Amino acid sequence: MLRRTRIGRLSVRLRSWGVFAACLVAGAGLLLSVTSCAPRIGEDPTAFKGVLIPTPTERPHFTLTTTDGEPYNFFEKTKGRLTFLFFGYTNCPDVCPVHMANLSSAIYRLTFEDRQKISVIFVTADPKRDTPAVLKKWLSGFDRSFVGLTGSEEEVDLVHAALNLGKPVRDEPRKDGQYAVGHAGQIIVIQPNDTSYVVYPFGTRQQDWSNDLPMLIDGTFRTKSLKPK
Amino acid sequence: MRSVSDFNCLDSDSSNSHMSSHILRVVNKTIVAFTLLLAVAACSNSSSEDSKIVNWKRGYIVQPIGAAPSVVYLEISNPTDSADTLLGASSPVSDEIEIHEEMMHSTSNGDMPVNMVHMMPVSHITLEAKSSFALSPGGRHIMIHNLKEELVPGDSVEFTLKFAKAGEVRGKVAVIEYADVDTATTRSNRSR
């Protein structure tokens, strides 16, 4: 790459900041135009955005291993807490980190008190590559309080099955060792009453999370989401 | 070779030893004017949208988390009257750059609505005549393995798209964090 002097690097940085700022302004403008067009007549922009599960399910029971190598009894560790459960893999550059970043950004904007009520658990669908160390480093890129769980492929597949998420599809590794993993893209929310009513598919935006999190925290989403649309 | 927002490439075409000084002055003025025009275009990040060439804009490369790969999102438009094909991309930051598509399908397993996602490499993307589309989260993206350097948000890196007809279209992508992908990119546009 370019060998930059201090001043050269500064000017490059300033110029790229300029472009970046322009991009941000353009992005904000586009966002405004999108959001200002989004609410149609009769549509409540503050309506609940989560997808309701027709038959609510119970908080699942399973035990996997934390990134520190400790057994983690999911039910015991998270019971009574507002829990966000997501499955994915760290070699994913698109869906997993974007989904995680959107949730963590919205959580970060909550009050300290509200943040203490939330547990975020990420279960790898690719335990062969997502070693505890890899998983720990990746999750700390979002929030150090997020819990990463791993196990054998059979163990994580059993958890997928228990939640009716289907089986992860691990492609054959290529010559360079790379492979993709097909997995469920939704984040499952489990309420403090240990029942899961709602999921968030990929595509949930930060403003959707920011809209819904207060309703998930105080439980009012159950009445608000049942209002006629 | 064409350039979207990198106007430095004009330097390579501006020397001709047989020109008279007058012509040189005029040419120089033209170059200065053209450079300024391009500079304005680059600064407003609108690129050469009105010109009749395949172009791209709003390019972002995302700082990877941990040892994970990186990704590029951008918007391509083909204002020409004929279809073209995106064949690949290149950048000084990596030799392993691929076009990927996220296959998504929603099913229902028992009562659980399942939103399955599976990433697949694709050899090319067809651009219809007079069309534009975005490489954006959950749709198509450019995946980057084995970065040669650390990506620092606020910086930008050289990036080139290769098209079957338009050839190489160079530009720059701004480095952003994953937390900013949501506002930086538009919703997936999966039309082909």
Interface residues (C-beta under 8 A of the other chain):
Chain A: M1 V12 R13 S16 W17 G18 V19 F20 A22 C23 L24 A26 G27 A28 L30 L31 V34 V51 I53 P54 T55 T57 T90 N91 C92 P93 D94 V95 P97 V98 M100 A101 N102 S104 S105 V134 K137 W138 S140 G141 F142 L163 N164 L165 G166 V169 D176 Q178 A180 V181 G182 H183 A184 G185 Q186 V199 P201 F202 G203 R205 Q206
Chain B: S5 A42 C43 S44 N45 S46 R58 Y60 V62 P64 I65 G66 A67 A68 P69 S70 V71 P92 V93 E96 H100 E102 M103 M104 S106 T107 N109 G110 D111 M112 P113 V114 N115 M116 V117 H118 M119 M120 P137 G138 H141 M143 I144 H145 K148 E149 G154 D155 S156 K172 A174 I176 E177 Y178 A179 V181 D182 T183 A184 T186 R187 S188
